[in-house]
């Protein structure tokens, strides 16, 4: 019988690399800081990084790298996140809805099929804190995680707080392409 995860998502390699990248940052923040230092040397004068034909623009320029590197050097290592099939299923369901809806309308997010709590209830039992990170337009796993950790343009660094939340132990990932 085919593994259920294989039928859920054709991007398992990308999903696995995203989890690996997040876990590298969580379990060895100093090593990830060194990685960010290497990335920062690729920043062009126009505040862009190009990696494997993908380009990211950084509003805050080099300062976002410096601030994030210092953050990583100041924190203690955390346990890695364990990938859970029910969380993958929840993420996959949201991806399918987003494909139909062409993205995420934040005004409709609550009280709809987008609602994370409803999806978590549908695919398993949960307790404690939970959160969800969504990004558009990036396909490279390293750049996806880099985007979440840097939180360029978000002064509250909300995605970074999710990645480095010591209360989080599990993760689910789904990746795909919207029709547009």
Backbone as CSV, one residue per row, in Angstrom:
resi,resn,N_x,N_y,N_z,CA_x,CA_y,CA_z,C_x,C_y,C_z
1,UNK,0.840,-1.180,0.000,0.000,0.000,0.000,0.887,1.247,0.000
2,UNK,0.518,2.216,-0.831,1.290,3.445,-0.935,1.216,4.226,0.382
3,UNK,2.341,4.774,0.787,2.382,5.604,1.983,1.405,6.763,1.820
4,UNK,0.568,6.990,2.844,-0.450,8.041,2.777,0.175,9.408,2.528
5,UNK,1.349,9.663,3.103,2.007,10.951,2.902,2.329,11.176,1.424
6,UNK,2.688,10.127,0.705,2.988,10.283,-0.713,1.772,10.731,-1.495
7,UNK,0.604,10.261,-1.117,-0.601,10.674,-1.829,-1.017,12.089,-1.436
8,UNK,-0.568,12.572,-0.281,-0.928,13.910,0.176,-0.205,15.005,-0.578
9,UNK,1.038,14.794,-0.895,1.821,15.889,-1.420,2.964,15.361,-2.271
10,UNK,3.079,15.902,-3.456,4.144,15.484,-4.356,5.467,16.177,-4.049
11,UNK,5.463,17.113,-3.131,6.647,17.891,-2.815,7.322,17.422,-1.527
12,UNK,7.333,16.121,-1.286,7.877,15.607,-0.030,9.338,15.981,0.173
13,UNK,10.127,16.002,-0.902,11.532,16.355,-0.784,11.682,17.799,-0.304
14,UNK,10.909,18.704,-0.895,10.934,20.108,-0.477,10.470,20.227,0.974
15,UNK,9.378,19.554,1.315,8.854,19.614,2.685,9.885,19.113,3.694
16,UNK,10.546,18.011,3.378,11.578,17.458,4.269,12.728,18.435,4.444
17,UNK,13.117,19.080,3.358,14.222,20.044,3.439,13.825,21.265,4.268
18,UNK,12.564,21.666,4.201,12.112,22.786,5.031,12.216,22.420,6.508
19,UNK,11.736,21.225,6.870,11.836,20.769,8.267,13.306,20.682,8.693
20,UNK,14.163,20.132,7.831,15.591,20.027,8.154,16.194,21.409,8.398
21,UNK,15.828,22.367,7.565,16.363,23.726,7.674,15.888,24.398,8.971
22,UNK,14.615,24.244,9.284,14.086,24.787,10.541,14.788,24.133,11.725
23,UNK,14.954,22.827,11.658,15.590,22.115,12.776,17.061,22.477,12.926
24,UNK,17.741,22.760,11.837,19.120,23.242,11.939,19.153,24.552,12.724
25,UNK,18.254,25.465,12.382,18.205,26.759,13.071,17.837,26.584,14.544
26,UNK,16.895,25.683,14.837,16.455,25.481,16.221,17.513,24.773,17.067
27,UNK,18.144,23.750,16.519,19.062,22.928,17.310,20.482,23.485,17.360
28,UNK,20.840,24.289,16.369,22.183,24.847,16.338,22.126,26.284,15.824
29,UNK,21.591,27.192,16.641,21.444,28.573,16.179,22.767,29.238,15.800
30,UNK,23.870,28.881,16.451,25.169,29.475,16.108,25.586,29.066,14.693
31,UNK,25.368,27.801,14.349,25.696,27.341,12.993,24.799,28.044,11.970
32,UNK,23.521,28.235,12.320,22.617,28.926,11.404,23.009,30.400,11.272
33,UNK,23.509,30.990,12.347,24.004,32.372,12.273,25.161,32.463,11.281
34,UNK,26.055,31.476,11.310,27.170,31.449,10.345,26.638,31.305,8.923
35,UNK,25.594,30.526,8.763,24.975,30.368,7.449,24.390,31.700,6.973
36,UNK,23.728,32.419,7.883,23.185,33.730,7.525,24.294,34.710,7.167
37,UNK,25.421,34.599,7.852,26.571,35.453,7.533,27.022,35.199,6.094
38,UNK,27.058,33.926,5.687,27.428,33.594,4.300,26.383,34.131,3.318
39,UNK,25.109,33.993,3.666,24.044,34.532,2.815,24.183,36.050,2.671
40,UNK,24.504,36.724,3.753,24.579,38.185,3.723,25.651,38.679,2.754
41,UNK,26.681,37.868,2.522,27.734,38.268,1.578,27.237,38.204,0.137
42,UNK,26.117,37.531,-0.096,25.530,37.435,-1.441,24.554,38.574,-1.724
43,UNK,24.303,39.408,-0.714,23.362,40.507,-0.870,23.936,41.529,-1.845
44,UNK,23.167,41.830,-2.879,23.617,42.794,-3.883,23.397,44.217,-3.376
45,UNK,23.896,45.186,-4.139,23.699,46.593,-3.791,22.219,46.965,-3.817
46,UNK,21.423,46.189,-4.518,19.975,46.439,-4.585,19.217,45.590,-3.567
47,UNK,19.924,45.097,-2.537,19.332,44.317,-1.438,18.625,43.053,-1.921
48,UNK,19.231,42.359,-2.826,18.678,41.115,-3.360,19.674,39.975,-3.172
49,UNK,19.108,38.788,-3.025,19.903,37.559,-3.031,19.318,36.675,-4.112
50,UNK,20.200,36.089,-4.905,19.765,35.145,-5.934,20.347,33.789,-5.577
51,UNK,19.470,32.790,-5.486,19.880,31.429,-5.153,19.120,30.483,-6.066
52,UNK,19.859,29.716,-6.859,19.251,28.747,-7.777,18.120,29.379,-8.590
53,UNK,18.408,30.493,-9.229,17.468,31.201,-10.109,16.252,31.780,-9.391
54,UNK,16.277,31.819,-8.069,15.225,32.486,-7.305,15.817,33.726,-6.673
55,UNK,15.039,34.792,-6.673,15.526,36.064,-6.164,14.638,36.529,-5.017
56,UNK,15.280,37.012,-3.959,14.550,37.601,-2.832,15.071,39.006,-2.607
57,UNK,14.145,39.909,-2.353,14.475,41.302,-2.043,14.303,41.523,-0.548
58,UNK,15.217,42.290,0.048,15.182,42.550,1.482,15.024,44.048,1.720
59,UNK,13.865,44.431,2.232,13.561,45.835,2.504,14.560,46.444,3.487
60,UNK,14.927,45.670,4.491,15.807,46.178,5.541,17.281,46.017,5.212
61,UNK,17.571,45.432,4.062,18.960,45.295,3.632,19.800,44.475,4.587
62,UNK,21.069,44.841,4.669,22.031,44.103,5.484,21.681,44.143,6.971
63,UNK,21.000,45.175,7.416,20.697,45.300,8.853,19.827,44.150,9.370
64,UNK,18.946,43.614,8.516,18.102,42.492,8.962,18.959,41.246,9.207
65,UNK,19.994,41.075,8.410,20.903,39.943,8.617,21.682,40.131,9.919
66,UNK,22.222,41.328,10.123,22.994,41.593,11.338,22.150,41.368,12.593
67,UNK,20.926,41.880,12.573,20.037,41.745,13.736,19.675,40.280,13.987
68,UNK,19.398,39.528,12.913,19.024,38.117,13.057,20.209,37.270,13.504
69,UNK,21.374,37.560,12.979,22.578,36.834,13.404,22.806,37.035,14.896
70,UNK,22.657,38.253,15.363,22.827,38.518,16.800,21.769,37.779,17.615
71,UNK,20.532,37.784,17.124,19.457,37.036,17.792,19.852,35.566,17.932
72,UNK,20.331,34.969,16.848,20.692,33.550,16.859,21.864,33.268,17.797
73,UNK,22.803,34.182,17.874,23.951,33.989,18.765,23.570,34.139,20.234
74,UNK,22.467,34.821,20.494,22.036,35.069,21.871,21.092,34.005,22.440
75,UNK,20.556,33.123,21.577,19.579,32.153,22.080,20.224,30.795,22.326
76,UNK,19.551,30.001,23.138,19.988,28.632,23.409,19.354,27.684,22.396
77,UNK,20.033,26.577,22.124,19.447,25.587,21.213,18.112,25.057,21.736
78,UNK,17.245,24.704,20.804,15.937,24.126,21.109,15.873,22.717,20.540
79,UNK,14.886,21.969,20.983,14.696,20.631,20.428,14.194,20.745,18.992
80,UNK,14.481,19.737,18.173,13.984,19.763,16.795,12.472,19.551,16.769
81,UNK,11.857,20.012,15.700,10.434,19.764,15.490,10.253,18.385,14.869
82,UNK,9.257,17.676,15.323,8.927,16.368,14.748,7.816,16.566,13.731
83,UNK,8.029,16.032,12.539,7.016,16.121,11.492,5.898,15.123,11.791
84,UNK,4.646,15.613,11.823,3.481,14.801,12.160,2.529,14.754,10.962
85,UNK,2.105,13.547,10.592,1.252,13.368,9.415,-0.053,14.159,9.508
86,UNK,-0.694,14.177,10.675,-1.944,14.922,10.813,-1.757,16.407,10.559
87,UNK,-0.601,16.943,10.960,-0.308,18.351,10.692,-0.023,18.573,9.207
88,UNK,0.631,17.597,8.576,0.816,17.672,7.125,-0.542,17.693,6.421
89,UNK,-1.455,16.844,6.889,-2.792,16.778,6.282,-3.536,18.101,6.442
90,UNK,-3.417,18.707,7.602,-4.043,19.999,7.842,-3.483,21.064,6.907
91,UNK,-2.164,21.093,6.754,-1.521,22.056,5.856,-1.925,21.796,4.405
92,UNK,-2.023,20.529,4.039,-2.408,20.161,2.676,-3.850,20.598,2.371
93,UNK,-4.725,20.464,3.367,-6.110,20.905,3.175,-6.168,22.416,2.925
94,UNK,-5.402,23.173,3.697,-5.361,24.622,3.484,-4.821,24.936,2.095
95,UNK,-3.777,24.245,1.676,-3.211,24.472,0.347,-4.265,24.233,-0.736
96,UNK,-5.044,23.175,-0.596,-6.077,22.895,-1.594,-7.152,23.974,-1.622
97,UNK,-7.552,24.463,-0.454,-8.531,25.558,-0.403,-7.935,26.805,-1.044
98,UNK,-6.669,27.069,-0.748,-6.016,28.248,-1.316,-5.898,28.150,-2.829
99,UNK,-5.719,26.941,-3.352,-5.670,26.769,-4.805,-7.009,27.154,-5.427
100,UNK,-8.079,26.780,-4.768,-9.417,27.110,-5.268,-9.690,28.605,-5.113
101,UNK,-9.304,29.161,-3.975,-9.590,30.566,-3.657,-8.541,31.524,-4.205
102,UNK,-7.447,30.995,-4.783,-6.343,31.816,-5.290,-5.675,32.635,-4.197
103,UNK,-5.374,32.003,-3.103,-4.677,32.688,-2.029,-5.474,32.692,-0.755
104,UNK,-5.110,33.557,0.139,-5.721,33.604,1.459,-6.290,34.993,1.692
105,UNK,-7.598,35.064,1.833,-8.261,36.311,2.166,-8.312,36.390,3.688
106,UNK,-7.483,37.257,4.266,-7.360,37.337,5.724,-8.696,37.641,6.409
107,UNK,-9.570,38.396,5.750,-10.862,38.730,6.355,-11.748,37.497,6.508
108,UNK,-11.569,36.532,5.625,-12.379,35.320,5.676,-11.695,34.183,6.430
109,UNK,-10.465,34.435,6.912,-9.668,33.371,7.505,-10.373,32.683,8.666
110,UNK,-10.875,33.451,9.598,-11.561,32.859,10.750,-12.976,32.459,10.339
111,UNK,-13.498,31.442,11.007,-14.838,30.921,10.731,-14.967,30.385,9.308
112,UNK,-13.929,29.790,8.804,-13.973,29.226,7.457,-13.116,27.965,7.418
113,UNK,-13.019,27.367,6.239,-12.170,26.184,6.100,-10.697,26.543,6.216
114,UNK,-10.374,27.850,6.203,-8.995,28.262,6.418,-8.594,28.090,7.883
115,UNK,-9.546,28.117,8.797,-9.278,28.195,10.226,-8.454,26.996,10.708
116,UNK,-7.266,27.281,11.221,-6.339,26.245,11.657,-6.934,25.351,12.735
117,UNK,-7.582,25.928,13.720,-8.129,25.123,14.820,-9.126,24.087,14.300
118,UNK,-9.973,24.471,13.368,-10.934,23.523,12.793,-10.217,22.410,12.033
119,UNK,-9.180,22.775,11.273,-8.441,21.760,10.536,-7.696,20.820,11.476
120,UNK,-7.132,21.349,12.549,-6.432,20.497,13.512,-7.397,19.515,14.175
121,UNK,-8.577,19.987,14.523,-9.595,19.100,15.104,-9.970,17.985,14.131
122,UNK,-9.999,18.310,12.857,-10.396,17.345,11.834,-9.352,16.236,11.655
123,UNK,-8.063,16.577,11.807,-7.005,15.614,11.511,-6.309,15.040,12.737
124,UNK,-6.809,15.317,13.919,-6.179,14.749,15.104,-6.582,15.491,16.355
125,UNK,-5.870,15.213,17.410,-6.120,15.837,18.698,-4.946,16.772,18.980
126,UNK,-5.240,17.963,19.441,-4.172,18.892,19.766,-4.475,19.569,21.091
127,UNK,-3.453,20.045,21.728,-3.603,20.845,22.940,-2.390,21.761,23.011
128,UNK,-2.544,22.843,23.721,-1.445,23.784,23.852,-1.471,24.831,22.758
129,UNK,-0.312,25.417,22.521,-0.201,26.478,21.525,-0.066,25.909,20.125
130,UNK,-0.520,26.696,19.152,-0.352,26.332,17.755,-0.276,27.600,16.934
131,UNK,0.312,27.477,15.768,0.443,28.608,14.865,0.629,28.087,13.455
132,UNK,0.588,29.004,12.511,0.710,28.627,11.106,1.498,29.703,10.375
133,UNK,2.432,29.280,9.547,3.208,30.202,8.730,2.894,29.928,7.266
134,UNK,2.697,31.000,6.513,2.382,30.886,5.090,3.264,31.860,4.332
135,UNK,3.826,31.413,3.241,4.585,32.292,2.366,4.203,32.015,0.921
136,UNK,4.357,33.017,0.107,4.034,32.909,-1.313,5.269,33.233,-2.153
137,UNK,5.378,32.583,-3.296,6.357,32.980,-4.296,7.753,32.439,-4.131
138,UNK,8.014,31.681,-3.092,9.353,31.129,-2.877,9.257,29.612,-2.969
139,UNK,10.156,29.004,-3.721,10.136,27.548,-3.873,11.323,26.868,-3.212
140,UNK,12.428,27.572,-3.070,13.637,27.004,-2.508,13.484,26.866,-0.988
141,UNK,13.672,25.654,-0.431,13.491,25.443,1.010,14.351,26.355,1.885
142,UNK,15.612,26.575,1.488,16.474,27.462,2.273,15.918,28.882,2.309
143,UNK,15.448,29.364,1.173,14.906,30.727,1.114,13.579,30.842,1.863
144,UNK,12.788,29.776,1.843,11.527,29.786,2.600,11.820,29.983,4.083
145,UNK,12.737,29.190,4.616,13.065,29.278,6.042,13.787,30.590,6.340
146,UNK,14.669,31.004,5.454,15.343,32.290,5.608,14.318,33.414,5.720
147,UNK,13.304,33.371,4.878,12.233,34.369,4.902,11.523,34.388,6.258
148,UNK,11.199,33.214,6.786,10.521,33.129,8.085,11.408,33.637,9.226
149,UNK,12.682,33.275,9.204,13.573,33.629,10.307,13.965,35.104,10.271
150,UNK,14.233,35.629,9.096,14.597,37.043,9.007,13.405,37.951,9.318
151,UNK,12.226,37.595,8.850,11.027,38.438,9.048,11.251,39.852,8.526
152,UNK,11.860,39.951,7.369,12.156,41.244,6.760,10.884,42.076,6.616
153,UNK,10.915,43.282,7.129,9.772,44.179,7.037,8.759,44.034,8.160
154,UNK,8.905,43.026,9.002,7.993,42.807,10.122,8.746,43.107,11.413
155,UNK,8.537,44.282,11.939,9.284,44.708,13.139,9.010,43.817,14.347
156,UNK,7.840,43.170,14.392,7.537,42.286,15.526,8.215,40.924,15.378
157,UNK,8.725,40.624,14.200,9.413,39.347,13.913,8.536,38.159,14.297
158,UNK,7.261,38.225,13.912,6.275,37.228,14.341,6.579,35.820,13.824
159,UNK,7.014,35.677,12.580,7.327,34.334,12.069,8.528,33.748,12.803
160,UNK,9.508,34.574,13.085,10.688,34.115,13.826,10.275,33.604,15.206
161,UNK,9.352,34.302,15.842,8.889,33.878,17.164,8.235,32.500,17.101
162,UNK,7.567,32.201,15.999,6.960,30.879,15.826,8.058,29.829,15.658
163,UNK,8.999,30.080,14.776,10.085,29.117,14.516,10.835,28.781,15.807
164,UNK,11.055,29.799,16.647,11.869,29.599,17.845,11.033,29.540,19.127
165,UNK,9.783,29.155,19.004,8.929,28.993,20.177,9.287,27.668,20.837
166,UNK,9.776,27.742,22.066,10.227,26.525,22.755,9.078,25.586,23.106
167,UNK,7.845,26.074,23.055,6.684,25.232,23.348,6.274,24.369,22.154
168,UNK,6.782,24.701,20.979,6.419,23.933,19.788,7.344,22.734,19.635
169,UNK,6.719,21.569,19.417,7.478,20.328,19.262,7.177,19.608,17.954
170,UNK,6.107,19.997,17.298,5.650,19.278,16.113,5.406,20.255,14.966
171,UNK,5.494,19.727,13.752,5.272,20.569,12.577,4.620,19.743,11.475
172,UNK,3.929,20.439,10.614,3.377,19.853,9.397,3.613,20.835,8.276
173,UNK,3.889,20.309,7.097,4.234,21.175,5.974,3.540,20.675,4.716
174,UNK,3.093,21.628,3.925,2.614,21.322,2.585,3.063,22.447,1.671
175,UNK,3.552,22.098,0.518,3.984,23.089,-0.451,3.316,22.802,-1.786
176,UNK,3.102,23.843,-2.540,2.502,23.678,-3.850,2.448,25.011,-4.561
177,UNK,1.866,24.974,-5.728,1.782,26.165,-6.562,0.323,26.524,-6.791
178,UNK,0.009,27.792,-6.581,-1.333,28.280,-6.867,-1.474,28.437,-8.386
179,UNK,-2.679,28.304,-8.914,-2.870,28.382,-10.367,-2.285,29.648,-11.010
180,UNK,-2.351,30.757,-10.314,-1.829,31.985,-10.927,-0.328,32.083,-10.769
